């Protein structure tokens, strides 16, 4: 963004120099123009074509030693060459006359020229303890029409930034911006916004930056092959962009913020984020290296592509990261792709604005809930990790290896800040079981003959406002060579009050909910057989002997534990058959009352058998 702002402001300085045309045709010196928060000085005006015809037009001329002061930034240009200026001389005098009270942004909207060339722009800026110098070389603005630049190009850019933590440098290759609105840019950067935010205005059409390199003080280096963007829209902030950026940098260097500064920071950040919108952004070929990492080992990472598309035309926003690799020479992490769709800060921004400067430390639960953003849907695929086990001190330490086919998290359609549509899924998480592990669960699985895990699970729920029901569409677990478990159900009488920030109101509403149906499916794919084999080994008997013993016991023990009703006997017989011949068992429970069995009923019944009497149970063995 610094390139965009400064390049645009540099172009402002170029065009503003046309104020000198109001003078007699000669070499002029020491000119000065002031407009709002900006001031322009010109050391000299030179032209070889200044003649009587210039009374109607100012075709070609040059400015020397131009300085533009705008906010905390100063731009210096030794020479600016104008060609094909079509704006009449009288118009230029009216726009840039030293005595004019018209804002600079409005003046720039009336300038037209075929081309403006600046060999070098040096921009210095001080923002609290931060200072930076940026140098743009061979800057060219083509086809300037009524304050709009068709194409603005800089061959190279170099920046040096100094903070109390050290110095960093940035270099860029060729940079191009198209369809820049200079008047809107000047208004954005220099002018303060009103109490009511203005509509966003298109600032430029697109930009391209080639071969960027950032070198940090700690030795870290970031390289980006190409950055592109399009359709940038923005509006002025209450302190102007120049003032807001300076304040944010100053506060960021403060070790401990006062309550007043904290409020200023939150207000400014909220205003700044809400004041801009990129239609699309993309960066490709991103490499990060750090030879002096805190671990003592050199680290490196690469991202093949990152992109962002804002929410436009009914489509949700989307951020995508592809081809991520990170690690050291002896291992690392890889991710094929990560995407975030539908994420929105709108509730957060609106909530912060509604606080009207109130301290974050004194917020009520309702106010805190109002700040929760919409998470949308996050998906990840192709994850893998292969690193040394730092806890293994043996001469040949084991390695930690794991992979994941896909991951998904959806949390959207919020009510009072809480998502009512939720989905969490993980597919094919594969991990080798470390033979040296002391954890009981891992040791048990190894004893049962497992050398690795390959598991998947899914949780999917949705609140239906029309029917006041919560549908548990799937709660499942799958393990390779283990088995599958799936649960589905519906809760009725789930009102909006269940999501109320007041926990007392939410608790009462939840107790009024009812369970209408529940389906449970269990399929054995090896876990039960391995358990029997290990148990038989420990008891010095045969698996088939244990199978008969467990099956017979289940037929009697389960009904006695949950009540000797028809439903209890159905469950006992189904489980007994499953033990005798492990395959697939499906249990379906439906409330006898169409309204469902109340959650309060579950809490009030001391014995499981009393609950079984309230439902119809069916079972199926396959």
C-alpha positions in Angstrom: 0.0 0.0 0.0 2.9 2.4 0.7 3.8 2.3 -3.0 0.2 3.1 -4.0 -0.1 6.0 -1.6 3.2 7.5 -2.3 3.2 7.0 -6.0 -0.2 8.7 -6.2 0.9 11.5 -3.9 4.1 11.9 -6.0 1.9 12.3 -9.0 -0.1 14.9 -7.2 3.1 16.9 -6.7 3.9 16.6 -10.4 0.5 17.9 -11.5 0.3 20.6 -8.9 3.4 22.2 -10.4 1.4 23.5 -13.3 0.5 26.4 -11.1 3.6 28.1 -12.4 2.0 28.6 -15.8 0.3 31.8 -14.4 3.6 33.6 -14.7 5.3 35.4 -17.6 7.1 33.1 -20.2 10.6 33.0 -18.6 12.6 30.9 -16.1 10.8 31.3 -12.8 12.1 30.5 -9.3 11.0 30.0 -5.7 7.3 29.3 -6.2 5.0 28.1 -3.3 1.4 26.8 -3.2 -0.5 25.9 0.0 -3.7 23.8 0.0 -5.3 22.4 3.1 -2.8 20.0 4.8 -0.4 20.0 1.8 2.2 22.5 0.6 4.1 22.6 -2.7 7.3 24.4 -3.5 9.0 24.7 -6.9 12.6 25.8 -7.3 12.4 26.7 -11.0 10.2 26.4 -14.1 11.9 25.9 -17.4 10.7 25.6 -21.0 12.2 26.0 -24.5 8.7 26.3 -26.1 7.3 29.2 -24.1 5.9 31.7 -26.6 2.8 33.6 -27.4 0.8 30.5 -28.2 1.1 29.6 -24.5 -1.6 32.1 -23.8 -4.1 29.3 -24.6 -2.2 26.1 -23.7 0.9 25.0 -21.8 2.1 22.2 -24.0 5.6 21.2 -22.7 7.6 22.4 -19.6 9.7 21.1 -16.7 9.8 21.8 -13.0 13.0 21.6 -10.9 13.6 21.0 -7.2 10.0 20.2 -6.4 9.0 19.5 -2.7 5.6 18.3 -1.6 4.8 18.2 2.1 1.7 16.1 2.9 0.9 15.1 6.5 4.0 13.4 8.0 5.5 12.7 4.5 7.8 14.8 2.4 8.3 14.1 -1.3 11.4 15.6 -3.2 11.8 15.6 -6.9 14.7 17.1 -8.7 12.9 17.3 -12.1 9.4 16.8 -13.5 8.8 16.8 -17.2 5.3 17.5 -18.6 4.3 16.8 -22.2 1.1 17.3 -24.1 -0.7 19.4 -21.4 -4.1 20.1 -22.8 -5.6 22.0 -19.9 -5.9 25.7 -20.9 -3.6 28.1 -19.2 -6.5 30.1 -17.7 -7.9 26.9 -16.2 -4.6 26.0 -14.7 -4.3 29.5 -13.1 -7.8 29.1 -11.6 -7.0 25.6 -10.3 -3.6 26.2 -8.8 -3.5 29.9 -8.1 -1.8 30.5 -4.7 -4.8 32.4 -3.4 -7.4 29.8 -4.3 -9.3 28.2 -1.4 -10.3 25.2 -3.3 -9.1 21.9 -1.8 -6.2 20.2 -3.6 -8.3 17.1 -4.4 -10.8 19.2 -6.3 -8.1 21.0 -8.2 -6.4 17.8 -9.4 -9.7 16.6 -10.9 -9.3 19.3 -13.6 -5.8 18.5 -14.9 -5.1 16.8 -18.3 -1.8 15.9 -19.9 -0.4 13.3 -22.3 2.6 12.3 -20.1 4.4 13.2 -16.9 7.9 11.8 -16.3 9.8 12.0 -13.0 13.4 10.5 -12.9 13.4 10.1 -9.2 11.1 10.6 -6.2 12.5 10.5 -2.6 9.8 10.2 0.1 10.8 10.7 3.8 8.3 10.0 6.5 8.5 10.0 10.3 5.8 8.2 12.3 6.6 8.3 16.0 9.9 6.4 16.5 9.7 5.0 13.0 11.4 6.7 10.1 11.5 5.5 6.5 12.9 6.7 3.2 11.5 5.4 -0.1 13.0 6.1 -3.5 11.1 5.6 -6.7 13.0 5.7 -10.0 11.8 6.6 -13.5 8.2 7.2 -12.6 5.9 7.8 -15.6 2.2 8.8 -15.7 0.5 8.3 -19.0 -2.7 9.8 -20.4 -3.8 12.0 -17.5 -7.4 13.1 -18.2 -9.4 15.2 -15.8 -7.3 14.1 -12.8 -7.3 10.4 -13.8 -4.1 8.6 -14.7 -4.5 5.8 -17.2 -1.2 4.1 -16.2 1.4 5.0 -13.5 4.7 3.1 -13.7 7.8 3.0 -11.5 10.8 1.0 -12.8 12.2 0.3 -9.3 11.5 1.1 -5.7 13.8 1.0 -2.7 12.8 1.6 0.9 14.7 1.8 4.2 12.8 1.7 7.5 14.3 2.3 10.9 12.7 1.4 14.2 14.0 1.0 17.8 14.2 -2.7 17.0 16.5 -2.2 14.0 16.5 -1.5 10.3 14.8 -3.2 7.4 15.0 -2.7 3.6 12.6 -3.3 0.8 13.2 -3.4 -2.9 10.8 -3.8 -5.8 11.1 -4.2 -9.5 8.7 -2.7 -12.0 5.4 -1.5 -10.5 2.3 -0.5 -12.5 -1.0 1.0 -11.3 -3.9 1.6 -13.7 -6.9 4.0 -13.7 -5.8 6.1 -10.7 -8.2 8.8 -9.5 -5.8 11.5 -8.2 -8.5 13.7 -6.8 -10.0 10.8 -4.8 -6.5 9.7 -3.7 -5.6 13.2 -2.4 -9.0 13.5 -0.6 -8.3 10.1 1.0 -4.8 10.8 2.2 -5.1 14.5 3.2 -8.7 15.2 4.2 -10.5 14.2 7.4 -13.7 12.2 7.2 -17.0 13.4 8.7 -18.8 11.9 11.7 -20.8 9.7 9.3 -18.6 7.5 7.0 -18.6 8.4 3.4 -19.4 5.8 0.7 -16.3 4.0 -0.6 -14.9 5.5 -3.8 -12.9 3.6 -6.4 -9.2 4.8 -6.1 -7.6 2.6 -8.8 -8.4 -0.2 -11.2 -5.5 -2.6 -10.8 -1.8 -2.8 -9.9 1.2 -5.2 -10.5 4.4 -5.3 -8.4 7.3 -7.5 -9.6 10.1 -9.0 -7.6 9.7 -7.7 -4.1 12.4 -8.4 -1.4 12.2 -7.5 2.3 15.3 -7.9 4.5 14.7 -7.6 8.2 17.2 -6.6 10.9 17.3 -10.1 12.4 18.5 -11.6 9.1 15.1 -12.8 7.9 14.3 -12.3 4.2 11.0 -12.3 2.3 10.8 -12.6 -1.5 7.7 -12.3 -3.6 7.8 -12.9 -7.3 4.6 -11.0 -8.2 1.8 -9.1 -6.4 -1.4 -8.1 -8.2 -4.6 -6.4 -7.1 -7.7 -4.8 -8.6 -10.6 -2.5 -7.8 -9.4 -0.8 -4.7 -12.1 1.3 -3.0 -11.7 3.5 0.1 -12.9 6.5 2.0 -11.2 9.1 4.3 -10.9 8.2 8.0 -11.8 10.7 10.7 -8.1 11.7 11.1 -7.3 11.3 7.4 -5.2 8.4 6.2 -2.0 10.3 6.8 -3.0 11.1 10.4 -4.3 7.7 11.1 -1.3 5.8 9.8 1.1 8.1 11.8 -0.9 7.5 15.0 -1.1 3.8 14.6 2.7 3.5 14.1 3.3 5.7 17.2 1.0 3.7 19.4 2.4 0.4 18.1 5.8 1.3 19.6 4.3 2.1 23.1 5.1 -0.7 25.6 2.0 -0.1 27.7 -1.1 1.8 26.5 -3.2 3.9 28.7 -7.0 3.4 28.7 -7.3 6.6 26.6 -4.7 5.4 24.1 -6.3 1.9 24.0 -9.6 3.5 23.1 -7.9 5.7 20.4 -6.2 2.7 18.9 -9.3 0.5 18.8 -11.3 3.4 17.2 -8.6 4.1 14.7 -8.1 0.5 13.7 -11.8 0.0 13.3 -12.1 3.1 11.2 -9.1 2.2 9.0 -10.2 -1.4 8.3 -13.8 -0.3 7.5 -12.4 2.5 5.2 -11.0 0.2 2.5 -11.9 -2.7 0.3 -9.8 -4.6 -2.2 -11.8 -6.3 -5.0 -9.0 -8.9 -5.3 -5.4 -9.5 -4.3 -2.9 -12.2 -5.3 0.8 -12.9 -4.5 2.8 -15.7 -6.1 6.2 -17.2 -5.4 6.6 -16.2 -1.7 9.8 -17.4 0.0 10.7 -16.7 3.6 14.1 -17.6 5.0 15.6 -16.9 8.5 19.2 -18.1 9.1 19.1 -16.9 12.7 15.9 -18.4 14.0 15.3 -18.8 17.7 15.7 -22.5 17.5 19.3 -22.1 16.4 18.5 -23.7 13.1 17.9 -22.0 9.8 14.3 -22.0 8.7 12.6 -21.5 5.4 9.1 -21.5 4.0 7.4 -21.1 0.7 3.9 -20.3 -0.5 3.2 -20.9 -4.2 0.1 -18.6 -4.2 -2.0 -16.5 -1.9 -5.2 -14.8 -3.1 -8.1 -12.8 -1.7 -11.4 -11.9 -3.2 -13.8 -9.6 -1.3 -17.5 -10.2 -0.9 -19.1 -8.7 -4.0 -22.2 -9.3 -6.1 -23.8 -11.7 -3.7 -20.6 -13.9 -3.5 -18.8 -14.4 -0.1 -15.2 -13.3 0.5 -12.6 -15.9 0.0 -8.9 -16.3 0.9 -6.8 -19.1 -0.5 -3.2 -20.3 0.2 -1.7 -22.9 -2.0 1.5 -24.9 -1.9 2.8 -24.1 1.6 6.0 -25.6 2.8 7.9 -24.7 6.0 10.6 -26.2 8.1 14.4 -26.8 8.6 16.9 -29.0 6.9 15.9 -32.0 9.0 12.1 -31.9 8.6 9.0 -29.7 8.1 5.4 -29.2 7.3 3.6 -29.2 3.9 0.0 -28.1 3.1 -1.4 -28.4 -0.4 -4.2 -25.8 0.1 -6.0 -23.7 2.7 -9.2 -21.7 2.0 -11.4 -19.5 4.1 -14.8 -18.6 2.5 -17.4 -16.3 4.0 -15.2 -14.8 6.8 -16.5 -11.4 7.8 -15.4 -8.7 10.3 -18.6 -6.8 9.8 -20.1 -7.8 13.2 -16.8 -7.0 14.9 -16.5 -3.6 13.2 -20.1 -2.7 13.9 -19.7 -3.8 17.5 -16.6 -1.8 18.1 -18.2 1.3 16.6 -21.2 0.8 18.9 -19.0 0.9 21.9 -18.3 4.6 21.3 -14.9 4.6 23.1 -15.9 2.3 25.9 -12.9 0.4 27.4 -12.6 -3.3 26.5 -12.1 -4.1 30.1 -15.6 -3.2 31.1 -17.6 -4.9 28.4 -20.7 -7.0 29.2 -21.1 -10.6 27.9 -23.6 -9.3 25.4 -21.1 -6.7 24.1 -18.3 -9.2 23.9 -20.5 -11.5 21.9 -21.3 -8.7 19.5 -17.6 -8.6 18.6 -17.4 -12.2 17.3 -16.7 -12.2 13.6 -18.4 -14.6 11.2 -15.9 -17.4 10.7 -17.4 -18.9 7.5 -15.9 -22.1 6.2 -12.2 -23.0 6.5 -10.9 -26.0 4.5 -7.4 -27.5 4.4 -6.2 -30.4 2.3 -2.9 -32.3 1.8 -1.3 -31.7 5.2 1.8 -33.7 6.2 4.5 -33.3 8.9 7.8 -35.1 9.2 10.1 -33.8 12.0 12.5 -35.3 14.6 11.0 -36.3 18.0 12.6 -33.8 20.3 11.5 -35.8 23.4 13.3 -39.0 22.2 16.9 -38.8 23.4 18.0 -42.2 22.1 21.0 -42.5 19.6 18.4 -43.1 16.8 15.4 -41.0 17.7 12.1 -41.7 16.2 10.5 -39.2 13.8 7.1 -37.6 14.2 5.1 -38.3 11.0 1.5 -37.5 10.4 -0.7 -36.6 7.4 -4.2 -35.4 6.9 -6.3 -35.7 3.7 -8.7 -32.8 4.5 -10.1 -30.7 7.3 -13.2 -28.5 7.3 -14.7 -26.1 9.8 -17.9 -24.1 9.2 -19.3 -21.7 11.7 -21.8 -19.1 10.3 -25.4 -17.9 10.3 -24.8 -16.3 13.8 -27.5 -15.5 16.3 -26.4 -13.1 19.1 -22.8 -13.8 18.0 -23.0 -17.7 18.1 -22.9 -19.8 15.0 -26.1 -21.7 14.4 -24.7 -23.7 11.4 -21.7 -25.7 12.6 -19.7 -28.4 10.8 -16.3 -29.8 11.9 -14.8 -32.6 9.9 -11.4 -34.4 9.6 -10.7 -37.0 7.0 -7.9 -39.6 7.1 -5.7 -38.3 9.8 -2.8 -40.8 9.6 -0.2 -41.0 12.4 2.5 -43.5 13.2 2.2 -44.7 16.8 5.6 -44.1 18.6 6.8 -47.4 20.1 8.5 -45.5 22.9 5.3 -43.7 24.0 4.4 -43.9 27.7 0.8 -42.9 27.2 -1.7 -45.6 28.2 -3.9 -45.1 25.2 -1.1 -45.4 22.7 0.4 -48.4 24.6 -3.0 -50.1 24.5 -3.4 -49.7 20.8 0.1 -51.0 20.2 -0.7 -54.0 22.4 -3.7 -54.6 20.1 -1.5 -54.8 17.1 -1.8 -51.3 15.7 1.3 -49.5 14.4 -0.5 -46.4 13.1 -3.8 -44.6 13.2 -6.0 -43.6 10.2 -9.1 -41.9 11.6 -11.9 -39.6 10.4 -14.7 -37.8 12.2 -17.5 -35.3 11.4 -19.8 -33.2 13.5 -22.6 -31.4 11.7 -25.5 -29.4 13.3 -27.9 -26.7 12.2 -30.5 -24.7 14.0 -33.8 -24.3 12.1 -35.4 -21.1 13.1 -38.7 -21.9 11.3 -39.3 -25.1 13.2 -37.3 -24.2 16.4 -35.3 -27.4 16.0 -31.7 -28.4 16.2 -30.8 -31.0 13.6 -27.7 -33.2 14.4 -27.3 -34.3 10.8 -24.2 -36.3 11.6 -21.9 -37.2 14.5 -19.5 -39.8 13.2 -16.2 -41.5 13.7 -14.3 -43.9 11.3 -11.1 -45.7 12.0 -9.2 -47.8 9.5 -9.2 -51.5 10.7 -11.2 -50.3 13.7 -14.8 -49.4 13.0 -17.4 -46.8 12.3 -19.8 -45.0 14.6 -22.6 -42.6 13.4 -25.2 -40.7 15.4 -28.1 -38.7 14.0 -30.9 -36.9 15.9 -33.3 -34.0 16.2 -33.9 -31.7 19.2 -37.2 -29.9 19.3 -38.4 -26.7 21.0 -35.0 -25.1 20.6 -35.9 -21.4 20.6 -33.7 -18.4 19.8 -33.3 -17.8 23.6 -30.9 -20.8 23.7 -28.3 -18.4 22.1 -29.0 -15.5 24.5 -25.9 -13.9 26.0 -27.6 -14.0 29.4 -26.6 -17.5 30.6 -29.7 -17.7 32.9 -32.1 -17.1 30.0 -30.1 -19.5 27.8 -30.2 -22.3 30.5 -33.9 -22.0 31.0 -34.5 -22.2 27.2 -32.2 -25.2 26.9 -34.1 -27.1 29.6 -37.3 -26.6 27.6 -35.7 -28.4 24.6 -36.9 -31.9 23.7 -35.3 -35.0 22.1 -37.5 -36.2 19.3 -35.3 -38.9 17.6 -31.9 -40.5 17.8 -30.3 -43.0 15.5 -27.0 -44.8 16.3 -25.1 -47.1 13.9 -22.0 -49.1 14.9 -20.0 -51.1 12.5 -17.0 -53.3 13.4 -14.0 -53.3 11.1 -11.4 -55.0 13.3 -11.2 -53.2 16.6 -13.5 -55.6 18.5 -11.7 -58.6 17.1 -8.3 -57.2 18.2 -9.7 -56.5 21.6 -11.0 -60.0 22.1 -7.7 -61.5 20.9 -5.7 -59.5 23.4 -8.2 -60.1 26.2 -8.2 -63.9 25.5 -4.4 -63.9 25.5 -4.3 -62.2 28.9 -6.9 -64.6 30.3 -5.3 -67.6 28.6 -8.4 -68.6 26.8 -9.7 -68.5 23.2 -11.4 -65.4 21.6 -14.5 -67.5 20.7 -14.9 -68.5 24.3 -14.9 -64.8 25.4 -17.2 -64.0 22.5 -19.9 -66.4 23.8 -19.4 -65.3 27.4 -19.8 -61.6 26.5 -22.7 -62.2 24.2 -24.7 -64.1 26.8 -23.9 -61.6 29.5 -25.1 -58.7 27.3 -28.5 -60.2 26.7 -29.1 -60.3 30.5 -27.0 -57.4 32.0 -28.2 -54.6 29.7 -31.9 -55.0 30.4 -31.2 -55.2 34.1 -29.1 -52.0 34.0 -31.5 -49.9 32.0 -34.9 -51.4 33.0 -36.5 -54.6 32.0 -38.8 -53.0 29.4 -39.4 -53.9 25.8 -37.0 -51.2 24.6 -34.3 -52.4 27.1 -34.7 -56.0 25.9 -34.5 -54.9 22.3 -31.2 -53.1 23.0 -29.8 -56.1 24.9 -30.6 -58.6 22.2 -29.1 -56.4 19.5 -25.9 -55.9 21.4 -25.7 -59.7 22.2 -26.1 -60.5 18.5 -23.4 -57.9 17.6 -20.9 -59.5 20.0 -21.7 -63.0 18.7 -21.2 -61.9 15.1 -19.6 -58.4 14.9 -20.9 -56.6 11.8 -23.3 -53.6 11.8 -25.9 -52.7 14.4 -28.4 -49.9 14.1 -30.5 -48.6 17.0 -33.3 -46.2 16.4 -35.0 -44.3 19.3 -38.1 -42.2 18.7 -40.1 -40.3 21.3 -43.6 -41.7 22.0 -44.8 -38.1 22.4 -44.6 -36.3 19.0 -43.3 -33.2 20.9 -40.3 -35.2 22.1 -38.8 -36.1 25.5 -37.9 -33.0 27.4 -34.3 -32.3 28.5 -35.8 -31.6 31.9 -37.3 -35.1 31.9 -33.8 -36.6 31.4 -32.6 -34.6 34.4 -35.5 -35.5 36.6 -35.5 -39.3 36.0 -33.3 -41.1 38.5 -33.2 -44.4 36.6 -32.4 -45.0 32.9 -35.3 -47.4 32.7 -37.8 -44.6 33.2 -36.4 -42.8 30.2 -36.6 -46.0 28.1 -40.3 -46.2 28.8 -40.8 -42.8 27.1 -39.3 -43.9 23.7 -39.9 -46.5 21.1 -36.7 -48.5 20.2 -36.0 -50.6 17.1 -32.8 -52.5 16.3 -31.3 -54.1 13.2 -28.2 -56.3 13.0 -26.4 -56.9 9.7 
